Amino acid sequence: MSHLTGTNADLVARVRRIAGKVNAVERELTADASCTKVLQLVAAVRGAVNGLMDEIIAEHLEAHVARPGLSDEERAEGAEELLAVIRRYAK
């Protein structure tokens, strides 16, 4: 059930920036950087992933739960899908 409409290019750009941050973590670990520097980079990765997750959750809610015209069945399915992902993410 795809719902990423007009913002796919923006989301892909965000994913690429996240990949760059992950690559920076790898580089610093390879270079034997200080724990503080590595932790700051990991925190930046986590923040970026959380921001991406927030945006995709919002788009899912708009498209599959709150959009006018959805049937009760479609709305329930969208809510169930989102709940499953949130439970997985929260572990």
DSSP file with accessible surface (Angstrom, degrees, kcal/mol):
  #  RESIDUE AA STRUCTURE BP1 BP2  ACC     N-H-->O    O-->H-N    N-H-->O    O-->H-N    TCO  KAPPA ALPHA  PHI   PSI    X-CA   Y-CA   Z-CA
    1    1 A M              0   0  112      0, 0.0     2,-0.2     0, 0.0    63,-0.0   0.000 360.0 360.0 360.0  91.6    0.0    0.0    0.0
    2    2 A S        +     0   0  106      1,-0.1     3,-0.0     2,-0.0     0, 0.0  -0.565 360.0 160.4 -79.1 142.0    2.1    2.9   -1.3
    3    3 A H        +     0   0   26     -2,-0.2     2,-1.4     2,-0.0    -1,-0.1   0.302  37.7 111.6-140.4   3.9    1.3    6.4    0.0
    4    4 A L        +     0   0   44      1,-0.2     4,-0.2     2,-0.1    -2,-0.0  -0.678  43.6 161.7 -86.6  94.0    4.5    8.3   -0.7
    5    5 A T    >   -     0   0  118     -2,-1.4     3,-0.9     2,-0.1    -1,-0.2   0.887  60.0  -1.7 -85.1 -97.8    3.1   10.6   -3.4
    6    6 A G  T 3  S+     0   0   74      1,-0.2     3,-0.2     2,-0.1     4,-0.2   0.474 123.1  63.7 -80.5  -0.4    4.8   13.8   -4.4
    7    7 A T  T 3>  +     0   0   35      1,-0.2     4,-2.6     2,-0.1     5,-0.2   0.269  60.5 109.9-111.9  14.0    7.7   13.7   -1.9
    8    8 A N  H <> S+     0   0   78     -3,-0.9     4,-2.8     1,-0.2     5,-0.2   0.906  81.7  50.9 -55.6 -44.0    9.6   10.5   -3.0
    9    9 A A  H  > S+     0   0   78      1,-0.2     4,-2.2    -3,-0.2    -1,-0.2   0.912 111.5  48.2 -62.4 -39.9   12.5   12.6   -4.3
   10   10 A D  H  > S+     0   0  102      2,-0.2     4,-2.1     1,-0.2    -2,-0.2   0.909 112.7  48.3 -65.6 -41.6   12.7   14.5   -1.0
   11   11 A L  H  X S+     0   0   10     -4,-2.6     4,-2.5     2,-0.2    -2,-0.2   0.915 110.7  50.5 -66.9 -40.5   12.5   11.3    1.0
   12   12 A V  H  X S+     0   0   65     -4,-2.8     4,-2.5    -5,-0.2    -1,-0.2   0.914 108.8  52.6 -63.1 -40.5   15.2    9.7   -1.2
   13   13 A A  H  X S+     0   0   34     -4,-2.2     4,-2.0    -5,-0.2    -1,-0.2   0.915 109.5  49.5 -61.6 -40.3   17.4   12.8   -0.6
   14   14 A R  H  X S+     0   0   62     -4,-2.1     4,-2.4     1,-0.2    -2,-0.2   0.914 109.5  51.3 -64.5 -42.1   16.9   12.4    3.1
   15   15 A V  H  X S+     0   0   74     -4,-2.5     4,-2.7     1,-0.2    -2,-0.2   0.910 108.9  51.3 -62.6 -40.1   17.9    8.7    3.0
   16   16 A R  H  X S+     0   0  182     -4,-2.5     4,-2.0     2,-0.2    -1,-0.2   0.888 109.0  50.3 -65.0 -37.9   21.0    9.6    1.1
   17   17 A R  H  X S+     0   0  147     -4,-2.0     4,-2.0     2,-0.2    -1,-0.2   0.907 110.2  50.4 -65.5 -39.0   21.9   12.2    3.7
   18   18 A I  H  X S+     0   0   20     -4,-2.4     4,-2.5     1,-0.2    -2,-0.2   0.924 108.0  52.9 -63.2 -42.7   21.4    9.5    6.4
   19   19 A A  H  X S+     0   0   46     -4,-2.7     4,-2.7     1,-0.2    -1,-0.2   0.900 107.1  53.0 -59.6 -38.9   23.6    7.1    4.4
   20   20 A G  H  X S+     0   0   35     -4,-2.0     4,-1.9     2,-0.2    -1,-0.2   0.899 108.5  49.5 -62.8 -39.7   26.3    9.8    4.4
   21   21 A K  H  X S+     0   0   82     -4,-2.0     4,-1.9     2,-0.2    -2,-0.2   0.906 110.7  49.7 -65.6 -40.5   26.0   10.2    8.2
   22   22 A V  H  X S+     0   0   68     -4,-2.5     4,-2.3     1,-0.2    -2,-0.2   0.919 109.2  52.2 -64.8 -41.1   26.3    6.4    8.6
   23   23 A N  H  X S+     0   0   76     -4,-2.7     4,-2.6     1,-0.2    -1,-0.2   0.877 106.2  54.6 -61.6 -36.5   29.4    6.4    6.4
   24   24 A A  H  X S+     0   0   14     -4,-1.9     4,-2.5     2,-0.2    -1,-0.2   0.897 105.8  52.2 -64.7 -38.7   30.9    9.1    8.6
   25   25 A V  H  X S+     0   0   20     -4,-1.9     4,-2.5     2,-0.2    -2,-0.2   0.947 110.6  48.1 -60.3 -47.0   30.4    6.9   11.6
   26   26 A E  H  X S+     0   0  118     -4,-2.3     4,-2.6     1,-0.2    -2,-0.2   0.924 111.0  50.6 -60.1 -44.6   32.2    4.1    9.8
   27   27 A R  H  X S+     0   0  146     -4,-2.6     4,-2.1     1,-0.2    -1,-0.2   0.920 111.7  47.3 -60.0 -44.5   35.1    6.4    8.8
   28   28 A E  H  <>S+     0   0   42     -4,-2.5     5,-2.9     2,-0.2    -1,-0.2   0.881 111.6  50.0 -68.1 -36.8   35.5    7.7   12.3
   29   29 A L  H ><5S+     0   0  105     -4,-2.5     3,-1.2     3,-0.2    -1,-0.2   0.917 111.9  48.4 -65.6 -40.6   35.5    4.2   13.8
   30   30 A T  H 3<5S+     0   0  113     -4,-2.6    -2,-0.2     1,-0.3    -1,-0.2   0.863 110.8  51.0 -65.1 -35.6   38.1    3.1   11.2
   31   31 A A  T 3<5S-     0   0   74     -4,-2.1    -1,-0.3    -5,-0.2    -2,-0.2   0.388 114.7-118.7 -83.8   3.9   40.2    6.1   12.1
   32   32 A D  T < 5 -     0   0  148     -3,-1.2    -3,-0.2    -4,-0.1    -2,-0.1   0.915  48.3-178.0  59.7  44.3   40.0    5.3   15.8
   33   33 A A      < -     0   0   26     -5,-2.9    -1,-0.1     1,-0.2    -5,-0.0  -0.191  34.6 -78.2 -68.1 167.0   38.2    8.6   16.6
   34   34 A S     >  -     0   0   71      1,-0.1     4,-2.1     4,-0.0     5,-0.2  -0.269  35.9-118.4 -66.7 152.6   37.2    9.5   20.1
   35   35 A C  H  > S+     0   0  102      1,-0.2     4,-3.0     2,-0.2     5,-0.2   0.889 114.1  56.7 -57.2 -39.9   34.2    8.0   21.7
   36   36 A T  H  > S+     0   0   89      1,-0.2     4,-2.3     2,-0.2    -1,-0.2   0.925 106.8  47.2 -60.9 -45.1   32.6   11.4   22.0
   37   37 A K  H  > S+     0   0   96      2,-0.2     4,-2.1     1,-0.2    -1,-0.2   0.931 114.2  47.1 -63.8 -43.6   32.9   12.1   18.3
   38   38 A V  H  X S+     0   0   18     -4,-2.1     4,-2.7     1,-0.2     5,-0.2   0.928 111.4  51.2 -65.2 -43.1   31.5    8.8   17.3
   39   39 A L  H  X S+     0   0  118     -4,-3.0     4,-2.6     1,-0.2    -1,-0.2   0.900 108.8  51.6 -62.0 -39.5   28.6    9.1   19.8
   40   40 A Q  H  X S+     0   0  130     -4,-2.3     4,-2.0    -5,-0.2    -1,-0.2   0.913 111.0  47.9 -64.0 -39.7   27.7   12.5   18.4
   41   41 A L  H  X S+     0   0   42     -4,-2.1     4,-2.2     2,-0.2    -2,-0.2   0.915 111.4  49.7 -67.1 -41.6   27.7   11.1   14.9
   42   42 A V  H  X S+     0   0   68     -4,-2.7     4,-2.7     1,-0.2    -2,-0.2   0.910 109.3  52.4 -64.4 -39.5   25.5    8.2   16.0
   43   43 A A  H  X S+     0   0   62     -4,-2.6     4,-2.5     1,-0.2    -1,-0.2   0.898 108.2  51.6 -62.1 -37.2   23.1   10.6   17.7
   44   44 A A  H  X S+     0   0   40     -4,-2.0     4,-2.3     2,-0.2    -2,-0.2   0.905 109.9  49.2 -66.0 -40.0   22.9   12.6   14.4
   45   45 A V  H  X S+     0   0   25     -4,-2.2     4,-2.7     2,-0.2     5,-0.2   0.941 111.2  49.7 -62.2 -47.4   22.0    9.4   12.5
   46   46 A R  H  X S+     0   0  181     -4,-2.7     4,-2.7     1,-0.2    -2,-0.2   0.921 111.2  48.8 -59.5 -44.7   19.4    8.5   15.1
   47   47 A G  H  X S+     0   0   44     -4,-2.5     4,-2.3     1,-0.2    -1,-0.2   0.910 111.8  49.4 -61.8 -41.1   17.9   12.0   14.9
   48   48 A A  H  X S+     0   0   22     -4,-2.3     4,-2.2     2,-0.2    -2,-0.2   0.913 112.2  47.3 -66.3 -41.8   17.8   11.9   11.1
   49   49 A V  H  X S+     0   0   54     -4,-2.7     4,-2.9     2,-0.2    -2,-0.2   0.920 111.3  51.7 -66.0 -41.8   16.2    8.4   11.0
   50   50 A N  H  X S+     0   0   53     -4,-2.7     4,-2.6    -5,-0.2    -2,-0.2   0.911 109.5  50.2 -61.6 -40.7   13.6    9.6   13.6
   51   51 A G  H  X S+     0   0   21     -4,-2.3     4,-2.1     2,-0.2    -1,-0.2   0.912 111.1  48.3 -63.3 -41.6   12.8   12.6   11.4
   52   52 A L  H  X S+     0   0   24     -4,-2.2     4,-2.4     2,-0.2     5,-0.2   0.934 111.6  50.1 -62.7 -45.0   12.4   10.4    8.4
   53   53 A M  H  X S+     0   0   35     -4,-2.9     4,-2.8     1,-0.2     5,-0.2   0.924 109.0  52.2 -60.7 -43.8   10.1    8.1   10.3
   54   54 A D  H  X S+     0   0  105     -4,-2.6     4,-2.4     1,-0.2    -1,-0.2   0.914 110.1  48.5 -58.4 -44.4    8.0   11.0   11.6
   55   55 A E  H  X S+     0   0   53     -4,-2.1     4,-2.3     2,-0.2    -1,-0.2   0.924 113.0  46.3 -64.9 -43.3    7.5   12.3    8.0
   56   56 A I  H  X S+     0   0   52     -4,-2.4     4,-2.5     2,-0.2    -2,-0.2   0.905 111.6  52.1 -68.9 -37.5    6.5    8.9    6.6
   57   57 A I  H  X S+     0   0   35     -4,-2.8     4,-2.8    -5,-0.2    -2,-0.2   0.938 109.7  49.9 -61.3 -45.2    4.1    8.2    9.6
   58   58 A A  H  X S+     0   0   40     -4,-2.4     4,-2.4    -5,-0.2    -2,-0.2   0.922 111.3  48.1 -60.7 -43.4    2.4   11.6    9.0
   59   59 A E  H  X S+     0   0   25     -4,-2.3     4,-2.4     2,-0.2    -1,-0.2   0.896 111.2  50.9 -64.6 -38.9    2.0   10.8    5.3
   60   60 A H  H  X S+     0   0   15     -4,-2.5     4,-3.2     2,-0.2     5,-0.4   0.936 110.2  49.5 -63.8 -45.5    0.6    7.3    6.1
   61   61 A L  H  X>S+     0   0   72     -4,-2.8     5,-3.2     1,-0.2     4,-1.7   0.927 113.2  46.3 -58.5 -46.2   -1.9    8.9    8.5
   62   62 A E  H  <5S+     0   0  133     -4,-2.4     5,-0.4    -5,-0.2    -1,-0.2   0.902 121.6  36.5 -63.7 -40.7   -3.0   11.4    6.0
   63   63 A A  H  <5S+     0   0   19     -4,-2.4    -2,-0.2    -5,-0.2    -1,-0.2   0.823 130.7  23.9 -84.4 -31.6   -3.3    8.9    3.1
   64   64 A H  H  <5S+     0   0   20     -4,-3.2    14,-0.4    -5,-0.2    15,-0.3   0.429 131.8  22.9-122.0  -0.2   -4.6    5.8    4.9
   65   65 A V  T  <5S+     0   0   32     -4,-1.7    -3,-0.2    -5,-0.4    -4,-0.1   0.596 126.4  30.5-129.4 -46.2   -6.4    6.9    8.1
   66   66 A A  S   <S+     0   0   69     -5,-3.2    -4,-0.2    -6,-0.2    -3,-0.1   0.567  82.4 117.0 -99.7  -9.9   -7.6   10.5    7.9
   67   67 A R  S >  S-     0   0  115     -6,-0.4     3,-1.4    -5,-0.4    -4,-0.1  -0.383  70.1-115.0 -64.9 130.2   -8.3   11.0    4.2
   68   68 A P  T 3  S+     0   0  115      0, 0.0     3,-0.1     0, 0.0    -1,-0.1  -0.315  97.3  35.6 -60.3 145.0  -11.9   11.8    3.5
   69   69 A G  T 3  S+     0   0   76      1,-0.3     2,-0.2    -3,-0.1    -2,-0.1   0.336  79.8 134.2  94.3  -7.0  -13.7    9.1    1.5
   70   70 A L    <   -     0   0   15     -3,-1.4    -1,-0.3    -5,-0.1     2,-0.1  -0.503  56.1-120.6 -73.3 144.6  -11.9    6.1    2.9
   71   71 A S     >  -     0   0   53     -2,-0.2     4,-2.7     1,-0.1     5,-0.2  -0.377  25.7-108.7 -75.3 163.3  -14.1    3.2    3.9
   72   72 A D  H  > S+     0   0  141      1,-0.2     4,-2.6     2,-0.2     5,-0.2   0.892 122.0  52.8 -58.6 -37.7  -14.2    2.0    7.5
   73   73 A E  H  > S+     0   0  151      2,-0.2     4,-2.5     1,-0.2    -1,-0.2   0.924 110.0  46.2 -65.1 -45.2  -12.3   -1.1    6.3
   74   74 A E  H  > S+     0   0   88      2,-0.2     4,-2.5     1,-0.2    -2,-0.2   0.915 113.5  49.8 -63.6 -41.9   -9.6    0.9    4.6
   75   75 A R  H  X S+     0   0   74     -4,-2.7     4,-2.3     2,-0.2    -2,-0.2   0.927 111.9  47.7 -62.8 -44.8   -9.2    3.2    7.6
   76   76 A A  H  X S+     0   0   45     -4,-2.6     4,-2.6    -5,-0.2    -2,-0.2   0.906 111.6  50.7 -64.2 -41.3   -8.9    0.3   10.0
   77   77 A E  H  X S+     0   0   82     -4,-2.5     4,-2.5     2,-0.2    -2,-0.2   0.927 110.5  49.1 -63.4 -43.2   -6.4   -1.4    7.7
   78   78 A G  H  X S+     0   0    0     -4,-2.5     4,-2.1   -14,-0.4    -2,-0.2   0.907 112.5  48.0 -62.4 -40.7   -4.3    1.8    7.6
   79   79 A A  H  X S+     0   0   45     -4,-2.3     4,-2.6   -15,-0.3    -2,-0.2   0.915 111.2  50.3 -67.2 -41.9   -4.4    2.1   11.3
   80   80 A E  H  X S+     0   0  134     -4,-2.6     4,-2.3     2,-0.2    -2,-0.2   0.911 110.2  50.3 -62.8 -43.3   -3.4   -1.5   11.9
   81   81 A E  H  X S+     0   0   65     -4,-2.5     4,-1.9     2,-0.2    -1,-0.2   0.930 112.6  46.8 -60.2 -45.6   -0.5   -1.2    9.6
   82   82 A L  H  X S+     0   0   19     -4,-2.1     4,-2.7     1,-0.2     5,-0.2   0.915 110.4  52.0 -65.2 -43.1    0.7    1.9   11.3
   83   83 A L  H  X S+     0   0   78     -4,-2.6     4,-2.6     1,-0.2    -1,-0.2   0.914 108.0  52.3 -60.1 -42.5    0.3    0.4   14.8
   84   84 A A  H  X S+     0   0   41     -4,-2.3     4,-2.0     1,-0.2    -1,-0.2   0.921 111.6  46.2 -60.9 -42.7    2.4   -2.7   13.7
   85   85 A V  H  X S+     0   0   54     -4,-1.9     4,-2.8     2,-0.2    -2,-0.2   0.925 111.8  50.6 -67.5 -43.3    5.2   -0.5   12.5
   86   86 A I  H  X S+     0   0   70     -4,-2.7     4,-2.4     1,-0.2    -2,-0.2   0.919 110.0  50.6 -62.3 -41.7    5.2    1.7   15.6
   87   87 A R  H  X S+     0   0  164     -4,-2.6     4,-0.6    -5,-0.2    -1,-0.2   0.921 112.9  46.1 -62.2 -42.9    5.3   -1.3   17.9
   88   88 A R  H >< S+     0   0  171     -4,-2.0     3,-0.7    -5,-0.2    -2,-0.2   0.913 114.5  48.0 -63.9 -42.4    8.3   -2.7   15.9
   89   89 A Y  H 3< S+     0   0   99     -4,-2.8    -2,-0.2     1,-0.2    -1,-0.2   0.845 106.5  57.2 -69.1 -32.9   10.0    0.7   16.0
   90   90 A A  H 3<        0   0   81     -4,-2.4    -1,-0.2    -5,-0.2    -2,-0.2   0.629 360.0 360.0 -77.8 -11.7    9.4    1.2   19.7
   91   91 A K    <<        0   0  214     -3,-0.7    -3,-0.0    -4,-0.6    -4,-0.0  -0.250 360.0 360.0 -70.8 360.0   11.2   -2.0   20.7
